């Protein structure tokens, strides 16, 4: 089973055994607002596209501010994978595909 690699589930705990805690507490940026936040404050997309995982992360503030209709289930699919992301690059990509 695959996971984000940073949460406290059994898969991530085994995967990160021996890794320095400073590495795990590193910051990452939100796909929408681009602000760097601790990994624990970001929702990691669990969507699998082909044989790859989506690597996008979103902070709760952006999810509540920009995307009001996301289900609150354990298998988070990001707005970009659902095709409803409002960030500049996703909007540009959708416009390019629709031409």
N, C-alpha and C positions, 0 to 999 in steps of 0.2 A: 504494500500500500504506500502511496506517495502522499506527502503532505508539504506544507509550506517550508518546513525546516527550522522554524523559529518558535513554534508554540510549545506547550508543555505536554503534548500527547506522547504516548509510548514510542511511536515511530520517530519523532523528532528527538526525543531524549536519547534513544539508542544511536541515532545518526550523529548527534552532537557530543557523544561521550568523548572526553579528552580535549574538546575545543574550549579555548579560553572564554570566560564569561563576557569579557569586553567585546569579543567578536560577535556574540549572540545579542548583545544589547546595542549593536550598531544601529544607526539611523538609516532610514530609507525614505524616498520621497513619494508623496501621494501623486498618482497619475493625473488627477484633476487640478489640484492647486499647486503642485510642485514643491510644497514645503516639506522639509526633512523632519521626520518624526520618529520616535522609537518604534521598533518593529511591532511591539505589543499594541500600539495604538492604531495600527493599520489593518484593514481586512485584506487578506490575500485571496486572489481568485483561485478557484479550484477547478476551473474549466479545462478540459483536455481537448486540444485541437490537433487532430492527427495523432502523432505519437509524442507531442510536446505539451507541457503545462503552460497556461497563460501565466505571465510573471507580473502582471499589473497589480498594484496595491492602491487602496483608497482609504482615506481617513473617514471616520464616522461623520465629521462635520460636512464634508463634501457629499457624502452619501445622503444625508438628510436634507441638505440645502438644494442639491441639483437633481437628485433622483428620489422621488417620493414613493414610487410604486415597487420597490424591491421587496421580495419576500424575505422574512427574517428566519431562514432555515439554516441548518448546519452546513450545507453545501453551497457556499457563496459563489455566485457567478457574477462577475463584475459587469458594470454598465457597458464597457467596451465590447465584451463578448456578446452581450445581449443586443448590441446595436443601438443603445440609447445614450451613450456617453456624450456629454456636451462640451468636452474640452476641444480646443482649437484643432489639434491634429486629427482627432476622430471625426469631427465635422468635415474637415478638409478631405479626409479619406473617403467619407461617404459621398460627398459632392463629386469627387473624382470618379467614383464607381458608377454614379447615376448619369454621368455624361455620355 
